[in-house]
Amino acid sequence: MNMAHAKRVLETALICSQQPMQARDMCTLFADAMDMERLEQLVLELQQDWAQRGVELVHVSSGWRFQSRPEMRQYLDRLHPEKPPKYSRAALETLAIIAYKQPVTRGDIEGVRGVTVNSLLLKQLEDRGWVEVIGHRDAVGRPSLFATTRQFLDDLGLASLDQLPPMDSLAQQTSALEALDLEGSLVQAELEIQRANRDDEFSQLEGGHAIEQR
């Protein structure tokens, strides 16, 4: 197989993919004719090729993806000045507790924060795709156990929970999430959704033109 051509194919697929690509998806590109060692080498070469550009190839929880570098965000934000609503301190603290102490119940969260947790707050985090119920504790009432999702890691640009900064106190854990630019990651995710929507609209327009030509 021509490796230069294979790298172009992989690069194109990564750029055009709306979701992070896993190794098995990359293998599918080459009808499983590419072994993992050569595939890993291509990925490393692509990372080096893009090292001095405004976009970088990174490994997150769900796979590999191209994304803009943090220093580019101030310019990209000018294209979409409408920012998603910022999350409250209570939401960030709740998310930090789940991220660092998972799996946890609502009662566990309330025990750490010292206040009642609004069910709407948990729903907000679930709707965003950052937390999910993974089971129920074997206790009275069988309370739900909450944990973070792959989407949470993807939005923070992390491959695993082990990459979360080690922190002890709730204040430190909340600050750690803020330092990882959670809000900025949300803006990045919203931009990707908008790009996907534009691609869908363009495809629909192309389909409409094809029908008209017939």
C-alpha positions as CSV (number, residue, x, y, z in Angstrom):
1,M,0.0,0.0,0.0
2,N,1.2,3.5,-0.9
3,M,1.7,5.1,2.6
4,A,1.6,8.6,1.3
5,H,-1.8,8.0,-0.3
6,A,-2.9,6.2,2.9
7,K,-2.0,9.2,5.0
8,R,-4.0,11.5,2.7
9,V,-7.0,9.2,3.0
10,L,-6.7,9.1,6.8
11,E,-6.2,12.8,7.0
12,T,-9.3,13.5,4.9
13,A,-11.4,11.1,6.9
14,L,-10.3,12.7,10.2
15,I,-11.0,16.2,8.9
16,C,-14.5,15.3,7.5
17,S,-15.6,13.2,10.5
18,Q,-18.1,14.8,12.7
19,Q,-17.1,12.5,15.6
20,P,-13.8,11.4,17.0
21,M,-12.5,8.3,15.0
22,Q,-11.5,5.1,16.8
23,A,-8.8,2.8,15.5
24,R,-11.3,0.3,14.2
25,D,-12.9,3.0,12.0
26,M,-9.5,3.9,10.6
27,C,-8.9,0.3,9.8
28,T,-12.2,0.2,8.0
29,L,-10.9,2.9,5.7
30,F,-8.4,0.5,4.3
31,A,-10.6,-2.6,4.3
32,D,-8.5,-4.0,7.3
33,A,-5.4,-4.1,5.1
34,M,-3.6,-1.7,7.4
35,D,-2.0,-3.2,10.6
36,M,-2.2,-1.2,13.8
37,E,1.5,-0.5,13.9
38,R,1.5,1.3,10.5
39,L,-1.8,3.0,11.4
40,E,-0.3,4.4,14.6
41,Q,2.7,5.6,12.6
42,L,0.4,7.5,10.2
43,V,-1.4,9.2,13.1
44,L,1.9,10.3,14.6
45,E,3.1,11.6,11.3
46,L,-0.2,13.6,10.9
47,Q,0.3,15.1,14.4
48,Q,3.7,16.2,13.3
49,D,2.5,17.6,10.0
50,W,-0.1,19.8,11.8
51,A,2.2,20.7,14.7
52,Q,2.7,24.3,13.6
53,R,-0.8,25.0,12.5
54,G,-3.9,26.4,14.1
55,V,-5.5,23.0,14.2
56,E,-4.2,20.0,16.0
57,L,-4.8,16.2,16.0
58,V,-5.6,15.1,19.5
59,H,-6.6,11.8,21.2
60,V,-9.8,12.1,23.3
61,S,-11.9,9.5,25.0
62,S,-13.9,8.5,21.9
63,G,-10.9,8.5,19.5
64,W,-8.9,10.9,17.4
65,R,-10.1,14.2,16.1
66,F,-8.9,17.5,14.6
67,Q,-9.7,20.6,16.7
68,S,-8.7,24.2,16.9
69,R,-5.9,25.1,19.3
70,P,-6.9,27.1,22.4
71,E,-5.1,30.2,21.2
72,M,-7.2,30.3,18.1
73,R,-10.5,30.5,20.0
74,Q,-10.5,34.2,20.5
75,Y,-10.6,34.7,16.7
76,L,-13.1,31.9,16.0
77,D,-15.5,33.3,18.6
78,R,-15.8,36.4,16.5
79,L,-17.6,34.3,13.9
80,H,-20.2,33.2,16.4
81,P,-20.5,36.0,19.1
82,E,-23.5,34.3,20.7
83,K,-22.1,32.3,23.6
84,P,-23.9,29.4,25.2
85,P,-25.1,30.2,28.7
86,K,-22.5,29.8,31.4
87,Y,-23.0,27.1,34.0
88,S,-23.7,28.1,37.6
89,R,-21.2,27.5,40.4
90,A,-23.6,24.9,41.8
91,A,-23.6,23.0,38.4
92,L,-19.8,23.1,38.2
93,E,-19.4,21.9,41.8
94,T,-21.9,19.1,41.2
95,L,-20.0,18.1,38.0
96,A,-16.7,18.2,39.9
97,I,-18.0,15.9,42.6
98,I,-19.3,13.4,40.0
99,A,-16.1,13.6,38.0
100,Y,-13.7,13.1,41.0
101,K,-15.8,10.7,43.2
102,Q,-17.9,8.7,40.7
103,P,-20.0,6.8,40.9
104,V,-22.1,8.9,43.4
105,T,-25.7,9.3,44.4
106,R,-27.6,12.5,44.7
107,G,-27.2,12.0,48.5
108,D,-23.4,11.8,48.2
109,I,-23.4,15.0,46.2
110,E,-25.5,16.8,48.8
111,G,-23.3,15.4,51.6
112,V,-20.2,17.0,50.0
113,R,-21.8,20.3,49.0
114,G,-23.8,20.6,52.2
115,V,-27.0,21.7,50.4
116,T,-29.8,20.1,48.6
117,V,-29.2,19.3,44.9
118,N,-31.9,20.6,42.5
119,S,-33.0,17.7,40.3
120,L,-33.1,20.2,37.3
121,L,-29.4,20.8,37.8
122,L,-28.7,17.1,37.4
123,K,-31.0,17.0,34.4
124,Q,-29.1,19.9,32.8
125,L,-25.8,18.0,33.1
126,E,-27.5,14.8,31.7
127,D,-29.0,16.7,28.8
128,R,-25.6,18.2,28.0
129,G,-24.3,14.6,27.8
130,W,-21.7,15.1,30.6
131,V,-23.3,12.7,33.2
132,E,-25.4,9.6,33.1
133,V,-27.0,7.1,35.4
134,I,-24.9,3.9,35.4
135,G,-26.8,1.9,38.0
136,H,-28.4,2.0,41.4
137,R,-26.8,1.6,44.9
138,D,-28.0,-1.4,46.9
139,A,-29.5,0.7,49.6
140,V,-32.9,1.9,50.8
141,G,-34.7,3.4,47.8
142,R,-32.0,2.1,45.4
143,P,-30.7,5.7,44.6
144,S,-29.3,6.3,41.1
145,L,-25.5,6.3,40.7
146,F,-24.2,9.1,38.5
147,A,-20.9,9.1,36.5
148,T,-19.4,11.1,33.8
149,T,-19.6,10.2,30.1
150,R,-17.2,9.9,27.2
151,Q,-18.7,13.1,25.9
152,F,-17.5,14.9,29.1
153,L,-14.0,13.7,28.4
154,D,-14.2,14.6,24.7
155,D,-15.4,18.1,25.5
156,L,-12.4,18.6,27.8
157,G,-10.0,17.1,25.3
158,L,-9.1,14.3,27.7
159,A,-8.6,10.6,26.9
160,S,-9.4,9.3,30.4
161,L,-10.3,10.3,33.9
162,D,-6.7,9.7,34.9
163,Q,-5.8,12.9,33.1
164,L,-7.9,15.1,35.5
165,P,-5.6,17.2,37.6
166,P,-5.3,15.5,41.1
167,M,-7.1,17.7,43.6
168,D,-8.5,17.1,47.1
169,S,-10.9,19.8,48.0
170,L,-14.2,20.6,46.2
171,A,-13.0,24.1,45.5
172,Q,-9.8,22.8,43.9
173,Q,-11.7,20.2,41.9
174,T,-14.1,22.9,40.6
175,S,-11.2,25.2,39.8
176,A,-9.5,22.4,38.0
177,L,-12.5,21.9,35.6
178,E,-12.6,25.7,35.0
179,A,-8.8,25.6,34.2
180,L,-9.5,22.9,31.7
181,D,-11.7,25.5,29.9
182,L,-15.0,23.7,30.3
183,E,-16.9,26.7,29.0
184,G,-14.6,27.1,26.1
185,S,-15.0,23.4,25.3
186,L,-18.7,23.9,25.2
187,V,-18.3,26.8,22.8
188,Q,-16.1,24.5,20.6
189,A,-18.7,21.8,20.8
190,E,-21.5,24.2,19.8
191,L,-19.3,25.4,16.8
192,E,-18.9,21.7,15.7
193,I,-22.7,21.2,15.9
194,Q,-23.3,24.3,13.8
195,R,-20.8,23.1,11.3
196,A,-22.5,19.7,11.1
197,N,-25.9,21.4,10.7
198,R,-24.5,23.5,7.8
199,D,-23.1,20.4,6.2
200,D,-26.5,18.7,6.4
201,E,-28.2,21.8,5.0
202,F,-25.7,21.9,2.1
203,S,-26.4,18.2,1.4
204,Q,-30.1,18.8,1.4
205,L,-29.6,21.7,-1.1
206,E,-27.5,19.5,-3.3
207,G,-30.1,16.8,-3.2
208,G,-32.8,19.3,-4.1
209,H,-30.8,20.6,-7.1
210,A,-30.3,17.0,-8.3
211,I,-34.0,16.4,-8.2
212,E,-34.7,19.6,-10.1
213,Q,-32.2,18.7,-12.8
214,R,-34.0,15.4,-13.3
